[in-house]
Amino acid sequence: MLIDHHNRVHDYLRISLTDNCNLRCFYCMPEEDYAFMPNKQLMQQNEIVALATLFVQQGVKKIRLTGGEPLVRKDAAAIIRALGELGVELTITTNATRIHLFMDELKQAGVKSVNISLDTLQQDKFQLLTRRDQFGIVKENIDLLLANDFRVKVNMVVVKGMNDHEIVDFIEWTKHIPIQIRLIEFMPFDGNKWNSDKLVTLQEMLSLIQTRYTIAPTQNEPNDTSKRYIIEGHKGSFAIISTMSNPFCSTCNRIRLTADGKIKNCLFSSSETDLLTPLREGADILPLIKQSIASKHKELGGQFSKDFEKIDTKELHNRSMIAIGG
């Protein structure tokens, strides 16, 4: 098992297949010109499978594919099929613009749950936020997933003054549709112009929702990042990921592998460990993995405290969200 100095077992690996994306969401990608990684810098299919296999041998039970947008990668289908052979729970986070092209691969690989990134239910605002006119295909593909019995979670990053007034609309969506809406507190990353004034906290979200609905908390799964709620009479449910106002670091079991083969032991970690270079050189990388996990900070990458109002983004050292991989 991979255990850190705080006795947390790490059995959930998130693999970024690429830092490329066909959308341009501001909270994920810096507004300035962004240079995507050249192909030779990325982990190749055999390297992804080799690293994933090693992590599974060390106790990883769940793998999530992320990006950028993982399904823009040309060999995404082959990677999905190969990882499906490892015998662990395989999931994916996607913007759903290309999901219709991968239904057979997802089913064959045993994928049963898909997370969709969607921050607005308004077509014109979708184009404004993503700089792409893809809202219709995203909605169609969510319906396609549901029709094929996938569990669907919709991730909405809530930003004050941008889409917080749509929270109730997202919750209303769960009345007749069996999806889970996941409301995510806006988090600081390189280039996304975060400040605390844009943050809508867990309590603020709950207060807003409770003006319209009677909600009840439900049982969370072990190591869950979200706090889950149900509404009587609704086929779906909702959850809140409160990274900033009420972090869940004490039960964290996550490991992140960037598209260029760096292990990050925390989403906010300022340090990374290169696995790809020594892998290509034929070195034993297991000690590097164990050292990285063991050195994990107690909370929030050791970069800031729970007092989010005092965060100075100029002092943070991290990549942009698109370069980390969700």
DALINMO-V738055 format. One line per field, one symbol per residue. ss: DSSP state (~ for helix, > for strand, _ for the rest). phi: phi as a letter, one per 30 degrees, with the letter a starting at -180 (. if undefined). A space follows every 50 residues. Layout:
ss = ???
phi = ???
This chain:
ss = __>_____>__>>>>>______________________~~~___~~~~~~ ~~~~~~~____>>>>>___~~~___~~~~~~~~~~~__>>>>>>____~~ ~_~~~~~~____>>>>>_____~~~~~~~~____~~~~~~~~~~~~~___ >>>>>>>>>____~~~~~~~~~~______>>>>>>__________~~~>_ _~~~~~~~~~____>>>_________>>>>>_____>>>>>_______~~ ~__>>>>____>>>________>>_~~~~~_____~~~~~~~~~_____~ ~~_____~~~__~~~_____~~~~__
phi = .cbcdcicdcbbcccddacdaccbdddcceddeccdddedddddeddddd dddddddcjdcbbccbbgceddddcedddeddddddicdcbbcbdidbdd dbdddddddidcbbccdacaccdddedddcibcbdedddddddddddcid dcccccdcbdicbddcedddddeddccdccdcdcddcdbeichdaddcdc dedddddddddcbccbdbdddeiddcccbbbeicdcbbbbcceddadcdd cdbcbcbddcicccdaecddcbbdcddddddiddceedddddddddddah iicacddddcdcddcdbaddedddjg
